[in-house]
Amino acid sequence: MDTVKARKQGNAVMVTLAKKFNVPEGKEFFVTKEDDGTISLIPKVDDYFENAEPGQFIDQEDTIAKNFSTRGNELDNEN
């Protein structure tokens, strides 16, 4: 297991990641800190729906849900 040492740079504390982790320069992450002190970096993914054409991601199940209509008693135990 690799170890790193935090260092102060200006008003921030920095942790350097080794090149072997293949983290591209400029990559954005969400950062979380758990109660036990564990810090996780979660890669921010691009919104792949951003440039989608209308209807591009609709499939058969979406069509079924779109045409579904309720009767009003779906949660009753007797029906």
Secondary structure, 3 states (H helix, E strand, C coil): CCCCCCEEECCEEECCCCHHHCCCCCCCEEEEECCCCCEEEEECCCCCCCCCCCCCCCCHHHHHHHCCCCCCCCCCCCC
